Amino acid sequence: MTTTDNAPPAPHYLSLSDARTVTTQAVRAAGHALDNALREQSMMCLTADPGVGKTFTLYILCQQRPNLPALRLLPRPQARPDDLRHSLHHALNLPGDPPQDAGICDDYLRHALARPPRLLAVDEAHQLSTSCIEYLRYLHDDPVPQVTILLLASRPRLKALRSQPTLLSRVTTWHHIEPLDPDEVLAVLPAFHPLWHHTPSRTIAHLDDTWAHGNLRRWAALTHQLQAHQRRHPDHPPAPANLLRRLDPHLALTA
C-alpha cells in the first residue's frame, strides 16, 4: 500500500476533507491490467459493485500516469452516437462547436485521436445504447485513432454489456475490483483519514462487518459521520452505534 502525499486533492465521496488517496491491492491489480491494455491498444472493462471504487480507481490510475493523455466520458443514459461525438470534441478541446455533419465530425475526431496514443475511459458504460457501443467499436477498429478504450461498469449491470456481441469479441480484459478484505481495511483506514489513526482495530472491524463490508463509499460515509460527531462533541469519542444511527437506524440498534 502506498499513498500519494503531494498529489492534488482527490474527488472523495462527500468531498471528505483531510481524506488521502490510498493505493490498495485492488488498485495495483487494476493498474497492471490497464498497462497491458495500453500496450495492446485494446478494449478493457473495469467492473465493481456500487461504491467499491471503480471511478476513483480510474482517477488514481490516471494520476499515477501523468504522461498518459486520458479522456473521460460520462454519457447520459441512452446517449446517441452524436452525444459521444460532441463529448469527445469538447474533451479534446477542439475549436468551435462540433460539426453537425456526422462524417465531418468523425474526420475531425479521427485526426485529433491519431497522435499521441490516448486512453478513452467511458464511465457508467452499462448505460450505453447499442448504437453508442457500435460507435466505440468504430473508433477501436479504425487504424487511425490511437486509443485504448476502458469501459467502467457496475457489476449488477454487467449483463447488459456482456450481451453485446460487438464487445465480447473485442474486450480482451474483464477486470473486477473486489471490496477491501477485513485485514486490508485495518491497514487502509488509518492511511485514508487521520480520524481513524487511534481507533481500536476491534471498532474498525466491527463497523466493517456491520456496515461497510470493505466498500469505500460506505467508509467515506462513516468518516463523514465521525467528523460531524467530533465537531459536535470534541471531547467524547463516539460509540459505533452513534456513527451508524444516521446511516441505518436498524443497524444502530444492534451495534
Secondary structure per residue as TSV (DSSP state, phi and psi in degrees):
chain	resnum	aa	ss	phi	psi
A	1	M	-	360.0	132.7
A	2	T	E	-132.1	161.0
A	3	T	E	-124.8	155.9
A	4	T	-	-105.7	98.3
A	5	D	S	-77.7	-33.4
A	6	N	S	-104.7	12.5
A	7	A	S	-78.7	158.8
A	8	P	-	-65.0	159.6
A	9	P	-	-55.4	135.0
A	10	A	-	-84.2	152.6
A	11	P	-	-80.6	69.7
A	12	H	-	-69.6	150.1
A	13	Y	G	-56.0	137.3
A	14	L	G	65.1	18.8
A	15	S	G	49.8	46.3
A	16	L	-	-61.7	116.9
A	17	S	T	-72.9	146.4
A	18	D	T	69.2	4.7
A	19	A	-	-73.6	145.6
A	20	R	-	-114.0	154.1
A	21	T	-	-83.1	125.5
A	22	V	E	-119.5	128.3
A	23	T	E	-89.0	109.7
A	24	T	-	-92.5	175.1
A	25	Q	H	-58.9	-38.9
A	26	A	H	-65.6	-37.9
A	27	V	H	-66.3	-41.8
A	28	R	H	-63.0	-41.1
A	29	A	H	-65.5	-41.3
A	30	A	H	-64.6	-37.3
A	31	G	H	-64.0	-40.0
A	32	H	H	-62.7	-44.0
A	33	A	H	-64.7	-39.0
A	34	L	H	-66.2	-41.1
A	35	D	H	-60.7	-38.9
A	36	N	H	-63.2	-42.6
A	37	A	H	-65.1	-37.8
A	38	L	H	-64.9	-39.2
A	39	R	H	-63.6	-35.4
A	40	E	H	-92.3	-8.6
A	41	Q	T	48.0	53.7
A	42	S	-	-106.8	-171.4
A	43	M	E	-106.2	139.3
A	44	M	E	-134.8	145.9
A	45	C	E	-119.1	124.5
A	46	L	E	-108.2	119.3
A	47	T	E	-122.6	157.2
A	48	A	E	-165.9	159.4
A	49	D	-	-68.8	154.7
A	50	P	T	-55.2	131.0
A	51	G	T	89.6	-8.6
A	52	V	S	-73.3	-31.2
A	53	G	-	124.1	33.0
A	54	K	H	-67.9	-41.8
A	55	T	H	-68.6	-39.9
A	56	F	H	-67.3	-35.4
A	57	T	H	-61.3	-42.4
A	58	L	H	-58.5	-43.3
A	59	Y	H	-58.7	-47.2
A	60	I	H	-64.3	-43.9
A	61	L	H	-62.7	-38.8
A	62	C	H	-69.6	-38.2
A	63	Q	H	-63.8	-35.9
A	64	Q	T	-77.8	-10.7
A	65	R	-	-123.6	68.2
A	66	P	T	-63.6	-20.5
A	67	N	T	-90.6	2.4
A	68	L	S	-91.3	112.7
A	69	P	-	-68.3	117.6
A	70	A	E	-121.3	135.9
A	71	L	E	-115.7	125.9
A	72	R	E	-114.0	125.7
A	73	L	E	-113.7	139.7
A	74	L	-	-124.7	83.9
A	75	P	-	-70.1	149.3
A	76	R	-	-72.8	159.9
A	77	P	T	-56.5	137.9
A	78	Q	T	55.6	39.7
A	79	A	-	-64.3	156.3
A	80	R	-	-99.9	162.6
A	81	P	H	-54.8	-35.2
A	82	D	H	-61.5	-34.0
A	83	D	H	-64.1	-41.2
A	84	L	H	-66.3	-41.2
A	85	R	H	-57.3	-48.0
A	86	H	H	-66.7	-39.0
A	87	S	H	-64.5	-40.8
A	88	L	H	-65.8	-40.7
A	89	H	H	-56.9	-45.3
A	90	H	H	-73.8	-38.5
A	91	A	H	-64.3	-30.6
A	92	L	T	-85.3	-1.0
A	93	N	T	57.4	38.6
A	94	L	-	-73.8	146.5
A	95	P	S	-70.9	150.7
A	96	G	S	72.1	-173.3
A	97	D	S	-84.7	153.2
A	98	P	-	-60.3	137.0
A	99	P	-	-58.0	140.9
A	100	Q	S	-69.6	-30.7
A	101	D	S	-76.1	122.9
A	102	A	H	-60.8	-40.7
A	103	G	H	-64.0	-43.6
A	104	I	H	-65.3	-42.0
A	105	C	H	-61.3	-42.6
A	106	D	H	-63.6	-37.9
A	107	D	H	-61.9	-43.5
A	108	Y	H	-60.3	-45.4
A	109	L	H	-66.4	-42.7
A	110	R	H	-60.3	-42.2
A	111	H	H	-65.3	-42.3
A	112	A	H	-69.0	-29.3
A	113	L	T	-90.6	1.3
A	114	A	S	-69.7	-38.0
A	115	R	S	-149.8	143.0
A	116	P	S	-81.8	173.5
A	117	P	-	-58.3	137.4
A	118	R	E	-129.8	160.8
A	119	L	E	-101.1	125.4
A	120	L	E	-109.9	106.5
A	121	A	E	-104.6	127.8
A	122	V	E	-115.2	108.5
A	123	D	T	-80.7	154.6
A	124	E	T	51.1	44.8
A	125	A	G	-66.1	-18.8
A	126	H	G	-65.7	-13.5
A	127	Q	G	-87.8	-5.2
A	128	L	-	-68.9	141.0
A	129	S	-	-76.6	165.3
A	130	T	H	-59.8	-38.3
A	131	S	H	-66.9	-34.6
A	132	C	H	-69.8	-38.3
A	133	I	H	-63.5	-38.2
A	134	E	H	-63.5	-35.2
A	135	Y	H	-67.8	-41.0
A	136	L	H	-63.3	-36.6
A	137	R	H	-61.3	-40.3
A	138	Y	H	-60.9	-44.6
A	139	L	H	-65.6	-37.9
A	140	H	H	-68.3	-41.0
A	141	D	H	-82.9	-23.3
A	142	D	-	-66.8	128.9
A	143	P	S	-72.2	-13.8
A	144	V	S	-77.4	-55.2
A	145	P	-	-63.1	132.2
A	146	Q	-	-101.4	80.6
A	147	V	E	-130.3	141.3
A	148	T	E	-102.9	126.4
A	149	I	E	-101.7	123.3
A	150	L	E	-114.7	119.6
A	151	L	E	-102.8	127.0
A	152	L	E	-105.5	129.6
A	153	A	E	-144.4	146.9
A	154	S	E	-75.7	133.6
A	155	R	G	-58.4	-39.9
A	156	P	G	-60.6	-19.7
A	157	R	G	-106.4	10.5
A	158	L	H	-65.4	-27.3
A	159	K	H	-57.4	-33.7
A	160	A	H	-63.3	-35.1
A	161	L	H	-79.3	-41.6
A	162	R	H	-66.7	-17.4
A	163	S	T	-81.8	-2.2
A	164	Q	-	-95.2	107.9
A	165	P	H	-56.7	-32.4
A	166	T	H	-57.5	-38.3
A	167	L	H	-83.0	-39.6
A	168	L	H	-57.7	-32.0
A	169	S	T	-89.2	-4.2
A	170	R	T	-123.1	-29.7
A	171	V	E	-71.6	117.6
A	172	T	E	-89.7	-19.0
A	173	T	E	-138.3	124.4
A	174	W	E	-110.3	101.4
A	175	H	E	-108.9	123.1
A	176	H	E	-105.0	134.7
A	177	I	E	-95.2	120.7
A	178	E	-	-87.6	153.7
A	179	P	-	-61.4	162.2
A	180	L	-	-61.8	137.7
A	181	D	-	-79.7	163.3
A	182	P	H	-55.7	-39.0
A	183	D	H	-67.0	-39.2
A	184	E	H	-70.1	-31.6
A	185	V	H	-56.7	-43.5
A	186	L	H	-64.3	-29.6
A	187	A	H	-85.3	-35.3
A	188	V	H	-77.9	-40.2
A	189	L	H	-58.3	-47.9
A	190	P	H	-63.2	-30.6
A	191	A	H	-76.3	-29.2
A	192	F	H	-70.5	-41.0
A	193	H	-	-153.4	135.4
A	194	P	G	-62.8	-21.0
A	195	L	G	-64.8	-18.5
A	196	W	G	-97.4	3.5
A	197	H	T	-58.4	-40.8
A	198	H	T	-111.6	15.5
A	199	T	S	-78.7	130.4
A	200	P	-	-57.4	143.3
A	201	S	H	-58.2	-36.3
A	202	R	H	-65.2	-31.7
A	203	T	H	-70.0	-44.8
A	204	I	H	-61.2	-44.1
A	205	A	H	-62.6	-39.1
A	206	H	H	-65.8	-43.8
A	207	L	H	-64.8	-37.6
A	208	D	I	-68.2	-43.8
A	209	D	I	-68.3	-35.0
A	210	T	I	-82.3	-37.0
A	211	W	I	-130.8	-53.2
A	212	A	I	-79.2	-39.3
A	213	H	T	54.5	39.3
A	214	G	T	73.8	10.4
A	215	N	-	-90.6	118.8
A	216	L	H	-66.7	-33.2
A	217	R	H	-65.3	-38.2
A	218	R	H	-68.5	-36.6
A	219	W	H	-67.2	-34.4
A	220	A	H	-64.1	-40.5
A	221	A	H	-64.0	-40.5
A	222	L	H	-63.7	-41.1
A	223	T	H	-64.3	-38.4
A	224	H	H	-60.9	-42.0
A	225	Q	H	-67.7	-35.4
A	226	L	H	-65.6	-40.6
A	227	Q	H	-60.9	-45.5
A	228	A	H	-61.4	-41.6
A	229	H	H	-63.6	-43.4
A	230	Q	H	-68.0	-30.8
A	231	R	H	-66.3	-37.4
A	232	R	H	-80.7	-36.2
A	233	H	-	-134.1	73.0
A	234	P	T	-63.7	-21.2
A	235	D	T	-103.3	7.4
A	236	H	S	-130.9	99.1
A	237	P	-	-58.3	138.7
A	238	P	-	-80.0	149.1
A	239	A	-	-78.0	155.3
A	240	P	H	-52.5	-36.9
A	241	A	H	-62.7	-33.5
A	242	N	H	-67.1	-35.4
A	243	L	H	-70.1	-35.5
A	244	L	H	-82.0	-19.7
A	245	R	H	-57.8	-43.3
A	246	R	T	-77.5	-18.9
A	247	L	T	-89.9	-40.3
A	248	D	-	-156.1	96.2
A	249	P	H	-56.1	-33.3
A	250	H	H	-65.5	-45.6
A	251	L	H	-65.9	-35.2
A	252	A	H	-58.9	-30.1
A	253	L	H	-68.4	-25.4
A	254	T	H	-104.7	-2.7
A	255	A	-	-74.3	360.0
